[in-house]
Amino acid sequence: MLEGYAPGYGQDALSMMSSRSAVDRAAFAHPLVEPGACVVDLGCGPGSITASLAPLAKVVGVDIHLPVLPVGSAVDFVAATAYALPFATGSVDVVFSHALFEHLANPGAALTEIRRILRPGGKLALSTSDWSRAKIRPRTANVDAALRGHYLLRRRAGGDPFAGRNVGAWVAAAGFSGITERTRFREDLSYRSLALYVESRLAEALSGPPAKDHDQLTSAARSAWSWTRTAAVGDFHQCWQEVTATR
Ligand SMILES: C[S@@+](CC[C@H](N)C(=O)[O-])C[C@H]1O[C@@H](n2cnc3c(N)ncnc32)[C@H](O)[C@@H]1O
């Protein structure tokens, strides 16, 4: 499977990520971080969560694509893939990762690599979304059809839109112990912004060369168009599965 990254690096995706802060998103990881610890934020994106972990520890943000490097930040940023991390074996105290595993084609390989860089007793803290449990209301036939197109784009890029419900099992299979899991619901976007986001992603996918799922995407894009024009008000709470574990 050729891995891509479905949300892309457009302004809508970047501003959604920039509004995330460590206070809430990384709160489950804070008890694992001892003063002066070496922490890696894997799939750090624009670094908004990474920067707010910095007062606690020495933090390195890692991402396959670093479009915006925060100026004067206390954090180091490194461009690398989750499958080949530029850290010595057993050299890291904590690996934190928010909203990455749902985009990986081979989460098991990434977890093996994380396990390699963690010291014995080192900690893992992953937060992964699960669209199958997201609260989206009202949920008309058009909303469902548009979301199916959205999931198709995720899978086409190699990811798993329902990763949150599997991530605990992946962590166990990679050999971690002391696994804890907790489910959180957050309003990542307003209902209307979600509809506009899904519509724009589908339109962008259709502007490229026709693929084998072109008809399915065209139909989903029509549904997304109807969604954005008929149901402006509603509720969207994304489901986040937070997993902690020990190397
Ligand atoms: C949804 S963003 C999350 C960013 C940030 N952690 C947050 O929650 O705001 C996912 C990030 O993972 C990065 N990414 C995707 N595949 C990756 C890989 N194989 N290795 C490292 N980073 C990857 C993307 O470039 C993107 O910045």
The ligand as a MOL file (V3000), in Angstrom:
LIG
                    3D

  0  0  0     0  0            999 V3000
M  V30 BEGIN CTAB
M  V30 COUNTS 27 29 0 0 0
M  V30 BEGIN ATOM
M  V30 1 C -3.3710 15.1750 11.6040 0
M  V30 2 S -1.7200 15.7180 11.6740 0 CHG=1
M  V30 3 C -1.4670 15.8370 13.4230 0
M  V30 4 C -0.5120 16.9320 13.8110 0
M  V30 5 C -0.4170 17.1620 15.3170 0
M  V30 6 N 0.0870 15.9980 16.0130 0
M  V30 7 C -1.7660 17.5630 15.8510 0
M  V30 8 O -2.4930 16.7070 16.3630 0
M  V30 9 O -2.1380 18.7420 15.7350 0 CHG=-1
M  V30 10 C -0.7630 14.2830 11.2530 0
M  V30 11 C 0.6960 14.5950 10.9800 0
M  V30 12 O 1.3660 13.3410 10.7850 0
M  V30 13 C 2.3510 13.5230 9.7780 0
M  V30 14 N 2.6610 12.2130 9.1920 0
M  V30 15 C 1.9190 11.4710 8.3290 0
M  V30 16 N 2.5390 10.3110 8.0470 0
M  V30 17 C 3.7130 10.3150 8.7450 0
M  V30 18 C 4.7960 9.3980 8.8770 0
M  V30 19 N 4.8050 8.2380 8.2120 0
M  V30 20 N 5.8270 9.7170 9.6840 0
M  V30 21 C 5.8440 10.8970 10.3660 0
M  V30 22 N 4.8390 11.8160 10.2810 0
M  V30 23 C 3.7920 11.5270 9.4870 0
M  V30 24 C 1.7000 14.4860 8.7980 0
M  V30 25 O 2.6860 15.1400 8.0090 0
M  V30 26 C 0.9420 15.4260 9.7280 0
M  V30 27 O 1.6940 16.5580 10.0550 0
M  V30 END ATOM
M  V30 BEGIN BOND
M  V30 1 1 1 2
M  V30 2 1 2 3
M  V30 3 1 2 10
M  V30 4 1 3 4
M  V30 5 1 4 5
M  V30 6 1 5 6
M  V30 7 1 5 7
M  V30 8 2 7 8
M  V30 9 1 7 9
M  V30 10 1 10 11
M  V30 11 1 11 12
M  V30 12 1 11 26
M  V30 13 1 12 13
M  V30 14 1 13 14
M  V30 15 1 13 24
M  V30 16 1 14 15
M  V30 17 1 14 23
M  V30 18 2 15 16
M  V30 19 1 16 17
M  V30 20 1 17 18
M  V30 21 2 17 23
M  V30 22 1 18 19
M  V30 23 2 18 20
M  V30 24 1 20 21
M  V30 25 2 21 22
M  V30 26 1 22 23
M  V30 27 1 24 25
M  V30 28 1 24 26
M  V30 29 1 26 27
M  V30 END BOND
M  V30 END CTAB
M  END
